[in-house]
Amino acid sequence: MRLELSSPTAEDTRSVGEALAPLLHPGDAVALTGDLGAGKTTFTQGVARGLGFAGQVVSPTFVPDLVEATCEEQFILEGEV
């Protein structure tokens, strides 16, 4: 199934994710695609909120920078980011 959505604000995007959360079951896979800044992380924040997760949801695009900034060891990261 393919579903394409558009929302005018970041909070609306979170609300769409939150509304989708109860429809998800263990083992479900959701592929989010889009350019940088398209709202993938914002949508995921809403899904997490809808599942009762109160922690921080961050973009995997920025994880390599976070790892580098917070670890003393050097990491070599391969793959697309």
SVG drawing of the C-alpha trace seen along z (x, -y; Angstrom):
<svg xmlns="http://www.w3.org/2000/svg" viewBox="-6 -25 45 34">
<polyline fill="none" stroke="black" stroke-width="0.4" points="0.0,0.0 1.2,-3.5 -0.1,-6.6 1.0,-10.1 0.0,-12.8 0.5,-16.5 0.1,-18.7 0.6,-22.4 2.4,-22.5 4.9,-20.4 2.3,-19.8 -0.2,-18.6 2.4,-16.2 2.9,-14.9 -0.9,-14.5 -1.1,-12.4 1.6,-10.1 -0.1,-10.0 -3.4,-9.0 -1.7,-6.2 0.0,-4.7 -2.9,-2.7 -3.2,-1.0 0.3,0.4 1.0,3.9 4.3,5.6 6.2,6.5 4.7,3.9 7.1,1.9 6.6,-1.7 9.0,-3.2 9.3,-6.9 10.8,-8.7 11.4,-12.3 14.0,-14.9 15.9,-16.4 13.4,-18.4 10.3,-16.7 8.9,-15.8 9.9,-12.1 11.3,-12.7 8.4,-14.9 5.9,-12.2 7.9,-9.6 7.7,-11.8 3.9,-11.7 3.9,-7.9 6.0,-7.6 3.7,-10.0 0.7,-7.9 2.4,-4.7 3.0,-6.3 6.7,-7.0 7.7,-10.1 11.4,-10.2 13.2,-12.2 13.0,-11.1 15.8,-12.4 16.6,-12.1 19.0,-9.3 20.5,-11.7 22.2,-13.4 23.2,-10.4 26.8,-10.1 27.4,-13.7 26.0,-13.0 28.2,-9.9 31.3,-11.8 30.5,-14.6 29.7,-12.4 32.3,-9.6 36.0,-9.7 36.6,-6.7 36.8,-7.2 34.1,-5.5 34.1,-4.8 30.6,-5.0 29.8,-3.5 26.7,-3.7 24.3,-6.4 23.4,-9.1"/>
</svg>
